[in-house]
Amino acid sequence: MASMKRASGILAITATIALLTGCSTGSSPKPTASDTPAAKVYDTAPLTGIKFEKGTNPNLALPSVACKVDNLDVARPQINLNRTDIVFDEMVEGGLTRFVAVFHSDKPDAVGPVRSIRPMDPDIISMFGGIVCYSGGQLKFVKMMKATNVFNANETEEQGKGTFTRAKDREAPHNVIVNVGKLAAAHPDLAAPQAIFTFAADAATSTAGSTGTAVKSFKVYYPSALAEWVWSASTGTWLRNQDGKLDIDKADGSTLSTTNVVVMKVKVDHQYGHVPKDLVIGTGTATVFTGGKMVTANWSKSSQKAPIVLTDAAGKTITLAPGRTWVELQPTESEGGKLKVTLAVVPTPTPTK
């Protein structure tokens, strides 16, 4: 009996030593699943390609809001164009231009000045779905816009909702301001937009960034307007001049900037008299500017709701860098249609002996 007690004691001591030293197994304890950091999950903004940690950007679950923004000299500086996802620069009457500013991943409480609808807007905005905000327009153009899949937020129909206001520091009709955040929040039943472009992981791996020609600046000519973009290596963006003057965002005084610029050559329909209609359904040529470089491209859009497809000469999809994109819808007509590019001076490597 005594020998059995001694054996039990020896076994207990041996087991205790093994537990304390971990030497009996000859290996270190392995981490459990709870010890391993969980991999982060991301949501990708469809219109910019920017990734957000899942659940951190509630805007992504809401619809996009496309605003018709004035671009006359008396309307500048506009408000919060540096918080857009995509901006379309379109020719209107007199050869001047007006913007379709699309907000989705960021929805400011003041955007403007907002102006009237134009005949090409249904073909531009329908691919986003969501909401369009504008202040009036010719009845036939308003009817065209209302015949789409997009919710129409017209100033006259939004009275009393707190979404449209008139700024006191601007002259009418260049003083209509829209609360984009409030407008989107009022329509949570509307779907988020589809992706319009294809994005690479970064600027360096985008099509232009990896295979393009280095560019210092470029000018996009319209019959009565001029958009110039200058590459800023320090910010990694294109900075905008309008009609020879620095283009500013009134919200914070910053220069209007973008990650990508797509210059689409478009034909113009003149069936509406002095009001032109840019033809964005069909095919044409384009130039894509990303990461301080450019590549030539072909564009196509098969229907009103279809996205824009950018391809190279071999039919391969062209990718952009994650970030904001401006689309210059440049008319091919003789009084406009010129794209002047200033190439960057790339130093020639010094040969080694």
C-alpha positions, -999 to +999 in steps of 0.1 A: +000+000+000+028+024+009+046+016-024+014+025-043+012+058-026+049+066-034+043+057-071+012+080-072+032+108-056+060+104-081+036+105-111+019+136-097+053+154-093+063+144-128+031+157-143+034+190-124+070+195-136+059+188-172+031+213-170+054+240-155+083+236-180+065+224-211+096+202-217+079+169-217+065+175-252+096+192-267+075+221-284+061+255-275+023+260-272+006+269-305-017+300-307-054+293-307-077+308-333-087+335-308-050+346-305-047+353-343-057+388-354-088+386-377-082+397-413-098+430-421-127+430-445-133+460-469-161+476-489-151+490-522-167+523-534-180+514-568-174+548-584-139+554-571-124+520-564-113+532-529-115+506-502-131+513-468-129+490-437-163+472-437-190+492-420-171+525-417-187+543-446-225+543-444-227+563-477-218+532-497-252+516-488-271+547-500-279+559-536-257+582-556-267+618-561-259+634-595-262+673-594-263+696-624-237+722-614-233+756-631-200+765-647-204+800-659-178+825-645-205+841-622-211+807-607-175+801-597-161+790-573-184+761-570-190+743-537-177+709-528-166+696-562-136+682-545-158+658-526-173+642-557-167+606-570-171+615-607-177+647-626-188+650-663-179+682-681-205+687-709-210+713-736-242+733-734-255+762-755-231+788-767-202+763-766-199+768-728-199+739-703-218+726-673-211+698-649-228+666-638-213+661-604-219+626-589-216+621-552-217+586-535-189+577-511-190+613-497-222+633-494-217+669-483-244+691-469-239+719-495-233+715-533-238+741-560-248+762-576-273+738-591-289+746-625-312+731-651-313+698-669-300+692-704-309+666-731-277+645-727-282+641-689-306+611-690-280+592-710-252+601-685-271+598-652-292+567-658-262+544-655-259+555-618-295+551-609-301+568-576-311+605-576-306+635-599-309+670-585-315+700-607-334+733-608-359+733-637-352+731-674-371+730-706-402+708-702-392+683-729-358+678-712-374+674-678-398+648-692-368+630-708-351+629-673-383+618-655-387+589-680-356+572-667-349+549-637-336+579-617-355+597-589-359+633-599-353+659-572-363+691-589-361+723-569-399+731-574-409+697-561-384+697-531-399+728-515-403+724-477-380+693-474-348+712-465-329+697-494-327+728-516-319+763-504-310+797-520-277+812-510-278+849-500-242+856-511-249+847-548-272+862-575-301+842-588-302+819-607-266+810-597-275+805-560-293+771-557-276+749-531-284+713-524-279+693-493-267+660-509-265+641-476-300+649-466-313+641-501-297+607-502-308+598-466-344+605-476-343+576-501-327+546-485-348+523-506-328+533-538-299+511-547-263+520-546-247+526-581-229+501-602-192+505-611-187+527-641-150+522-646-124+495-638-098+502-612-062+489-606-047+485-571-030+519-574-017+545-599+015+527-607-003+496-618-031+514-637-029+512-675-016+547-680+007+545-649+023+513-661+025+518-699+017+555-706+036+585-718+047+611-691+026+643-693+032+677-678-002+692-686-030+692-711-058+715-724-093+704-734-108+729-758-146+736-761-160+762-785-163+788-757-145+772-728-111+758-719-103+731-693-066+727-684-052+700-661-016+702-647+001+673-631+012+677-594+037+651-584+036+663-548-002+655-545-004+627-571-033+645-587-042+666-617-050+702-608-076+722-628-076+756-645-108+769-660-105+795-689-069+803-678-077+808-641-070+785-612-103+766-604-111+766-567-135+748-544-152+775-523-159+750-494-122+750-483-103+771-509-085+741-523-077+738-561-101+714-579-082+682-584-087+646-595-069+613-597-080+604-633-091+624-663-109+607-692-113+628-723-140+613-744-145+625-780-182+627-786-204+637-815-231+663-810-268+661-819-283+695-829-320+685-831-329+707-802-317+739-819-293+760-799-292+734-771-267+707-781-269+671-770-236+652-765-240+616-778-226+593-751-244+562-762-222+546-789-185+544-795-156+568-799-120+575-791-106+587-757-074+597-739-069+586-703-047+605-679-036+588-647-005+590-625+011+618-646+009+597-677-015+592-706-027+564-729-051+565-759-082+545-757-116+536-772-148+542-753-182+525-757-216+527-740-242+503-753-273+517-737-287+544-714-282+523-683-249+506-694-216+518-679-187+533-699-162+507-712-126+519-719-104+496-739-070+498-757-064+490-794-063+453-786-096+454-768-081+450-733-099+469-705-081+501-694-078+505-656-078+537-636-062+545-603-085+545-572-099+580-567-119+607-582-124+608-620-133+638-642-148+630-677-143+657-703-170+651-730-152+670-758-172+676-790-155+666-822-169+696-841-146+720-859-151+749-834-139+727-806-124+693-803-087+701-798-067+684-772-033+699-766-009+678-745+024+691-731+047+661-725+069+660-694+106+662-698+120+628-686+157+629-678+179+606-698+198+582-676+235+589-675+253+558-689+277+540-666+312+532-676 
